[in-house]
Amino acid sequence: MSETNAPVRETGRPVAADIVVVGSGPVGSAAATRLALLRPEASVLVLEVGPWLPGTAGVNVKNVPDLEQRAAMQVRSQGPIQQSYGVSVLQDRTRRAAREGSDVLARPGTFLLSALGGAPGGMPAAALSSNVGGMGVHWTCACPWPYGSERTDLLSADEWSSSLQEARSLLRVTQNAFPATATGERVLAGLREEYPDAVKIGRGPTTMPLAVSPGEHREWTGPAKIWEQLPSDAKVRLRAETLVTRLIVEGDDVRGVEVRDVPTGETWRIDARLVFVAADSFRTPQLLWASGIRPQALGRYLNDHTQVMSLVDVDFDEPQERASGDDDPLAGVYWLPFSDEVHPFHGQIMHFELSPVPLTGEVRNANTQTVGLGYFVPKDLRPEDRIVFSESRRDFYGMPAMTVEYGLTEVDEERIELAKTYMRRSAAAIGRLREPDPFLLLQPGSSLHYQGTVRMGATDDGTSVTDGTCRVWGLSNLYLGGNGVIPTPTAGNPTLTSVALALRAAEAAAKSLS
C-alpha cells in the first residue's frame, strides 16, 4: 500500500491551520478526511501524541505478515511501556485467570491507564494506545450496527440509516469476508433455530460485519484505508509526537491550541479557525478539563459494556480443519445481534484460536471444534461512573492525572446473570459449554469500548457535553468525536456508530467554517 493519499508528514513547527484535528485514530481520520473533502480550500492539521510506526502509516497490524515488524509496531504504540509483553507472559497470566478469575491483561499495542499514571479504580483493565492511527491500527474490525435503544433519538431513523451507510462505506464493512465453513453453518443454523423471533425482525444470527476488503489477501481497515479517500491535492498534514496541552478559548470561540513536542519538550501555539477533538474517551475530556472547559457532565456517564466469555465444543462426525490465523479462510466470526425485544445482548462467536481476549482451553479431539462465545452486556448508566481529573498530579505526558470511579449496580449484576442464561441457550443450540465453571467475567475496561464521557444531548441541561452535532455547548467552533459522544447504553462494538456520528459532526463543522 502506498501513502499517496495519506496526510503529509509535518516535521516543522506550524503556527496556524484552518482546521486542527486532535487524534489520528479511526474517528479523527474520518473527520479529517470528511472536512478536507467538504472544505478543500482549508488547511487541515492532524496532531497525534504518539509516534509514527514502522512501515506504512495507519495500516492495521493484521495486514503486516512480518511478525517482527508487527511486534515493533505494537511496542511503539504502548506509550510508557516500550517493551513487548511477551507471549509466554500472556499465556501464564491467562492460565492464572482461568484458575483464579479474570486477570488484567494489557493487549499488545495498548497500555493500561495505571501505566499512564492514572488510578483506574473500578475499571482496572482500562487501556489506551498512543500512535499514528490510534486504536485503528490494533482493532479487530468488528462493525455491528446499533439497534433500538442503542441509537440516540437525536438522529431520525433516516439520518441513522444514511450516516451508518456512509460509515460502512468508509470503513469497507462487509459480511462476506470469509467463505462458508462447516462450523459456521452449524453455528448459524443452530442459533437461528433457537432465536426465530430475532430472525423475524431482521436481527437474526448472521456473519459478523467486519471492516475488511475481501480478496486473496484480506486487507483489514485501518486509518490508511480511510485516508485513501483523500484527494491527491488535499491540504492535510499530520504531526506525530505532538501533545495538545490546552485549547485556547476566547469568549465562545476556540482560537487555537497549545502544543508540546514530545521528544524535545518545546512548546508553542497553533492558531485555528476550527478544532475537532477525537483523542479517545479518556483524553478528550482530559484535554477539555485542562483547558478550563468543564461542563457538569464532563467525564461522567462512563460506559463500558460488561464482557462475559465462555468456550463451547462443537462436535462433528469427522475431523475438522482448524483456523491458523485471522487471514485463514476458516477464520469466520459470527454475530448474535442485540435487540431489546428478543436478545438484549450482543453476542459473538469465533474460533477459539483467534479470540482477541486470551482464553484457556484445550481442543478435545480432531472431531471437535472449540469456539469462543462472548456476550457484551449493556451498562446501567449513571453520572457517578466518571473520570476525576487532578488539579495537582500529572500523568506520563504531563496532563492532569485521571482517577476512575466506576462500579456495577444491582441492575448490572442482574443483566450479567440474565446474559449467562442466554449464553447457556446459545451454547446448547450449537454444542456444549465447557463445565464446571463455564463463564469468565472480564474485568471492567476489558472491552476497550469506553463511552459517554463527552456525551451528546438535546439540551444544555448539565447531562451532556455536546449538542446533536457534537459541538460543545457554549462554544461555536469546538467539535468532538469518538466513542465518548455516544449517550446510550450499548451492547455492540461502537466504532461504526462513532464514525457515523463523526461524519455528521464534520459536516456540521464544515458548514460553520466561515
C-alpha positions as CSV (number, residue, x, y, z in Angstrom):
1,M,0.0,0.0,0.0
2,S,1.3,3.4,-0.9
3,E,0.9,6.6,1.1
4,T,-0.1,8.6,-1.9
5,N,-3.3,9.7,-0.3
6,A,-2.1,9.8,3.3
7,P,-1.6,13.1,5.1
8,V,1.7,14.8,4.5
9,R,4.1,14.2,7.4
10,E,4.6,17.5,9.1
11,T,8.1,17.9,10.6
12,G,8.2,21.6,11.2
13,R,6.6,23.9,13.8
14,P,3.4,25.1,12.2
15,V,1.8,28.1,13.8
16,A,-1.6,28.2,12.1
17,A,-4.1,26.0,10.3
18,D,-7.7,26.5,9.3
19,I,-8.7,23.2,11.0
20,V,-6.9,21.4,13.8
21,V,-7.9,17.7,14.4
22,V,-6.6,16.2,17.7
23,G,-6.2,12.4,17.3
24,S,-5.5,10.2,14.3
25,G,-7.5,7.1,15.1
26,P,-10.5,5.9,13.0
27,V,-12.7,8.8,14.2
28,G,-10.0,11.6,13.9
29,S,-9.0,10.2,10.5
30,A,-12.6,10.0,9.3
31,A,-13.3,13.6,10.5
32,A,-10.2,15.0,8.9
33,T,-10.9,13.2,5.6
34,R,-14.5,14.4,5.5
35,L,-13.5,18.0,6.4
36,A,-10.9,18.0,3.7
37,L,-13.4,16.8,1.1
38,L,-16.1,19.3,2.2
39,R,-13.7,22.3,2.5
40,P,-10.9,21.6,0.0
41,E,-9.6,25.1,0.3
42,A,-9.0,24.8,4.1
43,S,-5.7,23.5,5.6
44,V,-6.1,20.6,8.0
45,L,-3.5,19.8,10.6
46,V,-3.9,16.5,12.5
47,L,-2.0,16.3,15.8
48,E,-1.1,13.0,17.4
49,V,0.7,12.4,20.7
50,G,2.0,9.1,19.6
51,P,4.8,8.3,17.2
52,W,4.9,7.2,13.6
53,L,5.1,3.4,13.4
54,P,7.4,1.3,11.2
55,G,6.0,0.6,7.7
56,T,3.1,2.2,6.0
57,A,1.4,4.9,8.2
58,G,-2.0,3.9,9.6
59,V,-2.0,0.3,8.4
60,N,-3.8,-2.3,10.5
61,V,-1.2,-4.6,12.1
62,K,-3.3,-7.6,11.0
63,N,-2.1,-6.7,7.4
64,V,1.6,-7.0,8.4
65,P,2.9,-10.5,7.7
66,D,6.3,-9.8,9.2
67,L,5.8,-10.7,12.9
68,E,8.9,-8.8,14.0
69,Q,7.6,-5.6,12.3
70,R,4.1,-6.2,13.8
71,A,5.6,-6.6,17.2
72,A,7.7,-3.4,16.7
73,M,4.5,-1.5,15.7
74,Q,2.7,-2.7,18.8
75,V,5.5,-1.8,21.2
76,R,5.9,1.7,19.7
77,S,2.1,2.2,20.4
78,Q,2.4,1.4,24.1
79,G,3.2,4.9,25.5
80,P,5.2,4.4,28.7
81,I,5.6,0.6,28.2
82,Q,8.1,0.4,25.4
83,Q,8.7,-3.4,25.6
84,S,6.9,-6.5,24.5
85,Y,4.5,-8.1,26.9
86,G,5.7,-11.5,25.6
87,V,3.6,-14.4,24.5
88,S,4.7,-16.6,27.5
89,V,3.7,-13.8,29.9
90,L,0.2,-13.6,28.4
91,Q,-0.2,-17.4,28.4
92,D,0.9,-17.6,32.1
93,R,-1.5,-14.8,33.1
94,T,-4.3,-16.4,31.1
95,R,-3.8,-19.7,32.8
96,R,-3.9,-18.0,36.2
97,A,-7.0,-16.1,35.2
98,A,-8.7,-19.4,34.4
99,R,-7.9,-20.7,37.9
100,E,-8.5,-17.5,39.9
101,G,-10.9,-15.4,37.9
102,S,-10.4,-12.7,35.3
103,D,-7.0,-11.1,35.3
104,V,-6.0,-7.7,34.0
105,L,-4.3,-8.1,30.6
106,A,-2.9,-5.3,28.5
107,R,-3.1,-6.4,24.9
108,P,-0.2,-5.9,22.6
109,G,-0.4,-2.3,21.2
110,T,-2.0,-0.9,24.3
111,F,-1.0,0.2,27.8
112,L,-3.1,0.3,31.0
113,L,-4.4,3.5,32.4
114,S,-2.4,2.8,35.5
115,A,0.8,2.8,33.5
116,L,-0.1,6.3,32.3
117,G,-0.1,7.4,35.9
118,G,-3.8,7.2,36.5
119,A,-5.8,5.4,39.1
120,P,-8.2,3.0,37.3
121,G,-10.2,2.2,40.4
122,G,-13.2,0.2,39.4
123,M,-12.0,-0.1,35.8
124,P,-8.7,-1.9,36.2
125,A,-8.5,-3.1,32.6
126,A,-8.8,0.4,31.1
127,A,-6.2,0.7,28.3
128,L,-5.1,3.1,25.7
129,S,-2.9,3.4,22.6
130,S,-0.5,6.2,21.6
131,N,0.5,6.1,17.9
132,V,-0.3,7.4,14.5
133,G,-3.6,5.7,13.6
134,G,-4.5,5.2,17.2
135,M,-6.6,2.1,18.1
136,G,-7.4,1.8,14.4
137,V,-4.0,0.2,13.9
138,H,-4.9,-2.5,16.5
139,W,-8.6,-3.1,16.4
140,T,-10.4,-6.3,15.5
141,C,-12.6,-4.5,12.9
142,A,-15.9,-5.7,14.2
143,C,-18.6,-3.3,13.0
144,P,-22.1,-4.3,14.1
145,W,-24.7,-1.6,13.6
146,P,-26.7,-0.2,16.5
147,Y,-30.4,-1.0,17.0
148,G,-33.3,0.1,19.2
149,S,-32.2,1.6,22.5
150,E,-28.6,1.7,21.3
151,R,-29.5,4.5,19.0
152,T,-29.9,8.0,20.4
153,D,-33.1,9.7,19.3
154,L,-31.1,12.9,18.5
155,L,-31.0,11.4,14.9
156,S,-34.0,10.4,13.0
157,A,-34.4,7.0,11.5
158,D,-33.4,8.3,8.1
159,E,-30.4,10.1,9.5
160,W,-29.3,7.0,11.2
161,S,-29.7,4.9,8.0
162,S,-27.7,7.3,5.8
163,S,-25.0,8.0,8.4
164,L,-24.4,4.3,9.1
165,Q,-24.3,3.5,5.4
166,E,-21.6,6.2,4.9
167,A,-19.6,4.9,7.8
168,R,-19.9,1.3,6.4
169,S,-18.6,2.5,3.0
170,L,-15.7,4.5,4.5
171,L,-14.6,1.5,6.7
172,R,-15.2,-1.1,3.9
173,V,-17.6,-3.1,6.1
174,T,-18.7,-6.5,4.7
175,Q,-20.3,-9.6,5.9
176,N,-18.7,-11.7,3.2
177,A,-15.1,-11.6,4.3
178,F,-14.8,-15.4,4.8
179,P,-16.3,-18.4,2.9
180,A,-18.8,-20.6,4.5
181,T,-17.5,-23.4,6.7
182,A,-18.9,-26.5,8.4
183,T,-18.5,-24.8,11.8
184,G,-20.1,-21.6,10.6
185,E,-23.1,-23.4,9.1
186,R,-23.6,-25.4,12.2
187,V,-23.4,-22.3,14.4
188,L,-25.8,-20.2,12.3
189,A,-28.3,-23.0,11.8
190,G,-28.5,-23.8,15.5
191,L,-28.8,-20.2,16.6
192,R,-31.4,-19.3,14.0
193,E,-33.5,-22.2,15.2
194,E,-33.1,-21.1,18.8
195,Y,-34.0,-17.4,18.1
196,P,-36.7,-17.4,15.4
197,D,-38.2,-14.2,16.7
198,A,-34.9,-12.4,16.2
199,V,-34.9,-13.7,12.6
200,K,-38.4,-12.3,12.0
201,I,-37.4,-8.7,13.0
202,G,-34.2,-8.8,10.9
203,R,-31.9,-9.3,13.9
204,G,-31.2,-13.0,13.5
205,P,-27.8,-14.6,13.9
206,T,-25.5,-14.0,10.9
207,T,-21.9,-13.4,10.0
208,M,-20.2,-10.5,11.8
209,P,-19.9,-7.3,9.8
210,L,-16.1,-6.7,9.5
211,A,-14.1,-3.8,8.2
212,V,-12.0,-5.7,5.7
213,S,-11.5,-5.8,2.0
214,P,-12.0,-9.4,0.8
215,G,-9.7,-10.9,-1.7
216,E,-6.8,-13.4,-2.0
217,H,-5.1,-11.4,0.8
218,R,-7.7,-9.7,3.0
219,E,-6.9,-6.1,3.9
220,W,-8.1,-5.1,7.3
221,T,-9.2,-1.5,7.6
222,G,-7.0,1.0,9.5
223,P,-6.8,4.7,9.1
224,A,-4.7,4.1,6.0
225,K,-7.8,2.8,4.2
226,I,-9.8,5.9,5.4
227,W,-7.1,8.2,4.1
228,E,-7.4,6.7,0.6
229,Q,-10.4,8.9,0.1
230,L,-8.3,12.0,0.4
231,P,-7.7,13.6,-3.0
232,S,-4.0,13.8,-4.0
233,D,-4.0,17.6,-3.6
234,A,-5.6,17.6,-0.1
235,K,-4.2,20.1,2.3
236,V,-3.9,17.6,5.1
237,R,-0.8,17.3,7.3
238,L,-0.1,15.1,10.3
239,R,2.3,15.9,13.0
240,A,3.2,13.0,15.3
241,E,4.6,13.1,18.9
242,T,2.7,16.3,19.4
243,L,0.8,16.7,22.6
244,V,-2.0,19.2,22.7
245,T,-1.9,20.6,26.2
246,R,-4.6,23.2,26.1
247,L,-7.4,24.6,23.9
248,I,-7.1,28.4,23.7
249,V,-10.6,29.8,24.5
250,E,-11.6,33.4,24.0
251,G,-15.3,34.1,24.6
252,D,-17.3,31.5,22.8
253,D,-14.6,30.6,20.4
254,V,-11.6,28.3,20.4
255,R,-8.8,30.4,18.8
256,G,-6.2,27.7,18.7
257,V,-4.2,25.1,20.6
258,E,-1.1,25.0,22.7
259,V,1.2,22.1,21.9
260,R,4.3,20.4,23.2
261,D,6.8,18.5,21.0
262,V,7.1,15.2,23.0
263,P,10.8,14.4,22.1
264,T,12.2,17.9,22.8
265,G,9.7,19.5,25.2
266,E,9.4,22.6,23.0
267,T,6.0,24.4,23.3
268,W,4.2,26.8,21.0
269,R,0.8,28.0,19.9
270,I,-1.1,26.9,16.7
271,D,-3.9,29.2,15.7
272,A,-7.0,27.6,14.2
273,R,-10.5,28.6,13.0
274,L,-12.0,25.2,13.9
275,V,-10.9,22.5,16.3
276,F,-12.1,18.8,16.3
277,V,-11.0,16.7,19.2
278,A,-11.0,12.9,18.8
279,A,-8.5,11.9,21.4
280,D,-10.4,8.9,22.9
281,S,-12.9,8.7,25.8
282,F,-10.3,9.4,28.4
283,R,-8.0,12.0,26.8
284,T,-10.7,14.1,25.1
285,P,-12.4,15.0,28.4
286,Q,-8.9,15.4,29.9
287,L,-8.0,18.0,27.4
288,L,-11.2,19.9,27.8
289,W,-10.7,19.9,31.6
290,A,-7.1,21.1,31.3
291,S,-8.4,23.9,29.1
292,G,-10.9,25.1,31.7
293,I,-13.9,23.7,29.7
294,R,-15.6,21.9,32.5
295,P,-19.3,21.3,31.9
296,Q,-21.1,19.3,34.6
297,A,-21.3,16.1,32.5
298,L,-17.6,16.1,31.5
299,G,-16.1,12.7,32.3
300,R,-19.3,11.4,33.7
301,Y,-21.6,8.6,32.5
302,L,-18.5,6.5,31.8
303,N,-19.8,3.4,30.0
304,D,-18.1,0.1,29.3
305,H,-20.3,-2.8,28.4
306,T,-19.5,-5.8,30.6
307,Q,-17.9,-8.7,28.8
308,V,-18.6,-12.4,29.6
309,M,-16.7,-15.2,27.8
310,S,-17.1,-18.9,27.6
311,L,-15.9,-21.9,25.5
312,V,-18.2,-24.1,23.5
313,D,-17.3,-27.5,22.0
314,V,-19.0,-28.2,18.6
315,D,-18.8,-31.9,17.7
316,F,-18.7,-33.3,14.2
317,D,-18.8,-36.9,12.8
318,E,-15.4,-36.4,11.2
319,P,-12.2,-34.4,11.8
320,Q,-12.4,-30.7,11.1
321,E,-9.7,-28.3,9.9
322,R,-8.7,-25.5,12.3
323,A,-8.1,-21.8,11.7
324,S,-4.5,-20.9,11.9
325,G,-4.7,-17.1,11.7
326,D,-7.0,-14.2,11.1
327,D,-6.4,-14.4,7.4
328,D,-7.2,-18.1,7.3
329,P,-10.3,-19.0,5.2
330,L,-11.6,-20.9,8.2
331,A,-11.5,-17.8,10.5
332,G,-15.1,-16.8,10.4
333,V,-16.8,-14.6,13.1
334,Y,-20.5,-14.9,13.8
335,W,-22.9,-12.4,15.3
336,L,-25.9,-12.6,17.6
337,P,-27.3,-9.1,17.2
338,F,-28.7,-7.0,20.1
339,S,-32.4,-6.4,20.1
340,D,-34.4,-5.0,23.0
341,E,-37.3,-7.4,22.3
342,V,-35.6,-10.8,21.7
343,H,-31.9,-10.8,22.6
344,P,-30.9,-7.8,24.8
345,F,-27.2,-8.5,24.4
346,H,-24.5,-8.5,21.7
347,G,-23.1,-12.0,21.1
348,Q,-20.2,-13.1,19.0
349,I,-18.7,-16.5,18.2
350,M,-15.3,-17.0,16.8
351,H,-12.7,-19.8,16.6
352,F,-11.1,-20.3,20.0
353,E,-7.6,-19.8,18.5
354,L,-8.5,-16.3,17.2
355,S,-10.1,-14.7,20.2
356,P,-8.7,-11.2,20.9
357,V,-9.1,-12.0,24.6
358,P,-6.8,-14.8,25.6
359,L,-8.8,-17.9,26.8
360,T,-7.6,-21.0,28.4
361,G,-8.8,-24.3,27.0
362,E,-7.7,-27.3,25.0
363,V,-9.3,-28.7,21.9
364,R,-10.7,-32.1,22.9
365,N,-10.2,-34.1,19.7
366,A,-10.0,-33.8,16.0
367,N,-13.8,-34.1,15.6
368,T,-14.4,-31.2,17.9
369,Q,-14.2,-27.5,17.0
370,T,-13.9,-25.2,20.0
371,V,-15.4,-21.7,19.6
372,G,-15.3,-18.7,21.9
373,L,-18.7,-17.4,22.8
374,G,-18.7,-13.8,24.1
375,Y,-21.5,-11.6,25.3
376,F,-21.5,-7.8,25.8
377,V,-23.9,-6.6,28.4
378,P,-25.2,-3.0,28.3
379,K,-24.3,-0.8,31.2
380,D,-26.7,0.7,33.7
381,L,-25.7,4.4,33.0
382,R,-25.3,6.8,35.9
383,P,-23.3,10.0,36.4
384,E,-21.4,8.5,39.4
385,D,-19.4,6.4,36.9
386,R,-16.8,9.0,36.0
387,I,-13.3,10.2,35.4
388,V,-11.9,12.6,38.1
389,F,-9.1,14.9,36.9
390,S,-6.4,16.0,39.4
391,E,-5.6,19.7,40.0
392,S,-2.0,18.8,41.1
393,R,-0.9,15.3,39.9
394,R,0.3,14.8,36.4
395,D,0.4,11.7,34.2
396,F,3.1,10.3,31.9
397,Y,2.6,13.1,29.3
398,G,2.3,15.9,31.9
399,M,-1.5,16.2,31.7
400,P,-3.9,16.1,34.7
401,A,-3.8,12.6,36.2
402,M,-7.1,10.7,35.9
403,T,-8.8,8.7,38.6
404,V,-11.7,6.4,37.6
405,E,-14.8,6.0,39.8
406,Y,-16.8,3.1,38.4
407,G,-18.8,0.2,39.6
408,L,-21.5,-2.3,38.7
409,T,-25.0,-1.7,40.1
410,E,-27.7,-4.2,41.1
411,V,-29.2,-3.7,37.6
412,D,-25.8,-4.6,36.1
413,E,-25.5,-7.7,38.2
414,E,-29.0,-8.8,37.2
415,R,-28.2,-8.2,33.5
416,I,-25.0,-10.3,33.8
417,E,-26.9,-13.2,35.3
418,L,-29.5,-12.9,32.5
419,A,-26.7,-12.9,29.9
420,K,-25.4,-16.1,31.3
421,T,-28.9,-17.6,30.9
422,Y,-28.9,-16.6,27.2
423,M,-25.3,-17.9,26.8
424,R,-26.5,-21.3,28.0
425,R,-29.3,-21.2,25.4
426,S,-26.9,-20.2,22.7
427,A,-24.3,-22.8,23.6
428,A,-26.8,-25.6,23.8
429,A,-28.0,-24.6,20.3
430,I,-24.6,-25.3,18.8
431,G,-22.7,-27.6,21.1
432,R,-21.6,-28.0,24.8
433,L,-20.4,-25.4,27.3
434,R,-17.1,-26.2,29.0
435,E,-18.1,-27.1,32.6
436,P,-18.0,-26.9,35.6
437,D,-17.1,-23.2,35.5
438,P,-18.1,-22.1,32.0
439,F,-18.2,-18.3,32.4
440,L,-15.3,-15.8,32.6
441,L,-16.4,-12.3,33.6
442,L,-13.8,-10.0,32.4
443,Q,-12.6,-7.0,34.4
444,P,-14.3,-3.6,33.7
445,G,-12.4,-1.9,30.9
446,S,-11.6,-5.1,29.0
447,S,-13.8,-4.3,26.0
448,L,-11.8,-1.1,25.2
449,H,-15.1,0.4,24.2
450,Y,-15.3,3.3,26.7
451,Q,-18.2,5.6,26.0
452,G,-20.3,8.5,27.4
453,T,-17.6,10.8,28.8
454,V,-18.3,13.7,26.4
455,R,-21.9,12.6,25.6
456,M,-24.3,14.2,23.2
457,G,-27.6,15.7,24.4
458,A,-30.7,17.5,23.3
459,T,-30.4,20.5,25.6
460,D,-27.6,22.1,27.7
461,D,-29.1,20.9,31.0
462,G,-25.9,19.5,32.6
463,T,-26.4,16.0,31.4
464,S,-24.4,16.3,28.2
465,V,-21.2,17.9,26.8
466,T,-22.2,18.5,23.2
467,D,-25.3,19.0,21.1
468,G,-26.6,16.6,18.5
469,T,-23.9,17.6,16.0
470,C,-21.2,17.0,18.6
471,R,-20.5,20.7,19.0
472,V,-19.5,21.5,22.6
473,W,-22.2,23.5,24.4
474,G,-21.4,27.2,24.6
475,L,-18.6,27.2,22.0
476,S,-19.0,28.0,18.4
477,N,-16.2,26.0,16.8
478,L,-15.2,23.1,19.0
479,Y,-16.5,19.7,17.9
480,L,-15.8,16.3,19.5
481,G,-15.7,12.8,18.1
482,G,-15.2,9.2,19.4
483,N,-16.9,6.7,21.5
484,G,-17.2,9.2,24.3
485,V,-20.0,11.1,22.5
486,I,-22.4,8.1,22.5
487,P,-25.0,8.8,25.1
488,T,-26.8,5.5,25.2
489,P,-26.1,2.1,26.8
490,T,-24.8,-0.1,24.0
491,A,-24.1,-3.8,23.6
492,G,-22.4,-3.9,20.2
493,N,-18.9,-2.7,19.3
494,P,-19.2,1.1,18.9
495,T,-16.7,2.0,16.2
496,L,-19.2,2.1,13.3
497,T,-21.5,4.3,15.4
498,S,-18.7,6.6,16.4
499,V,-17.5,7.0,12.8
500,A,-21.1,7.7,11.6
501,L,-21.5,10.4,14.2
502,A,-18.1,11.9,13.4
503,L,-19.0,12.2,9.7
504,R,-22.2,14.1,10.7
505,A,-20.2,16.3,13.1
506,A,-17.7,17.0,10.3
507,E,-20.5,18.1,8.0
508,A,-21.8,20.5,10.7
509,A,-18.3,21.8,11.4
510,A,-17.6,22.4,7.7
511,K,-20.8,24.4,7.4
512,S,-19.8,26.5,10.4
513,L,-16.4,27.4,9.0
514,S,-16.8,30.9,7.6
